[in-house]
Amino acid sequence: MIRIILALLFVILFLIVSIPIQLILLIYSKFGEQQEDAARTASLRIVGWAFNVVKFISGIKLTVIGEENVPRDEAVLYVGNHRSIFDIVLTYPRVPHRTGFIAKQETKKIPVLGTWMVYMDCLFLDRKDIRKGLEMVLNAIEKVKKGVSIAIYPEGTRNKTDAPLLDFHKGSFKIAQKSGCAIVPVVMNHTRDILEAHMPFIHATKVVLEYGKPIYMKDLPKEDQKNIDTYVKNIIEEIYLRNETL
């Protein structure tokens, strides 16, 4: 119980203290494109630091495999499996440059947190409105073309089943298809054991995070390009099953 209390207290305190920081970054970002990029990069690092504190409080021991597979000089589409809210907490501090997550529309309405998410290039998906969903994908493509990576969970929601993965939504890969960016598989094992398996308690957990080799759709056979959702899912599932015993 003490871990969840400490984690919640820290998050609340961080959100309160960060309000003036947000204001400073907002003002600074208005002085030009270079300043805006610096402000958004600063937001990434500030929130990444906060996530690392939550990780420490939660007693998580993280093993990282294949981080050298992440391109450092280009924007990518991170594609991962999703079992816990801690998936973002553990992966976001590790991104090498500006990266936005695809999130549910509802999270944008959370005070302070929603503002940080906008600063961090996050995009918000309205599942009830197909037109807005298409607009979000187009915005994501534009961000990638400007050098901002995008992270998405193509299962569409947290996997609460015993199956390794839920079905992937083919539309999640339009970002890579239209921008030509690399797809980087991000595979996490045991994150559900941190919180979701025994809510509301946080348990110290050994988590494995593996980055697969980048995938460029243009280099794939036509059949794999057509079924890119299945192709990437198979790669992530193979890594997930392999790492379950680690």
SULLIN-V483837 format. One record per backbone hydrogen bond with DSSP energy under -1.0 kcal/mol. CO is the residue of the C=O (numbers start at 1). NH is the residue of the N-H. Records with the same first field share a line. If there is no record, write none. Layout:
BEGIN
CO=NH / NH
END
This chain:
BEGIN
1=5
2=6
3=7
4=8
5=9
6=10
7=11
8=12
9=13
10=14
11=15
12=16
13=17
14=18
16=19
18=22
19=23
20=24
21=25
22=26
23=27
24=28
25=29
27=30
28=31
32=36
33=37
34=38
35=39
36=40
37=41
38=42
39=43
40=44
41=45
42=46
43=47
44=48
45=49
46=50
47=51
48=52
49=53
50=54
51=55
52=56
53=57
54=58
55=60
56=59
61=207
63=209
65=211
66=69
67=70
76=150
77=184
78=152
79=186
82=159
84=87
86=90
87=91
88=92
91=94
92=95
98=149
100=151
101=123
103=125
104=107
105=108
106=109
107=110
110=114
111=113
112=116
113=117
114=118
115=119
116=120
117=122
118=121
123=103
125=105
126=129
129=133
130=134
131=135
132=136
133=137
134=138
135=139
136=140
137=141
138=142
139=143
140=144
141=145
142=146
143=148
144=147
149=100
150=78
151=102
152=80
153=156
154=169
169=172
170=173
171=174
173=177
174=178
175=179
176=180
182=77
183=215
184=79
185=212
186=81
187=210
189=208
191=194
192=197
194=203
195=198
198=201
205=61
207=63
208=189
209=65
210=187
215=183
216=219
217=220
221=225
222=226
223=227
225=228
227=231
228=232
229=233
230=234
231=235
232=236
233=237
234=238
235=239
236=240
237=241
238=242
239=243
243=246
END
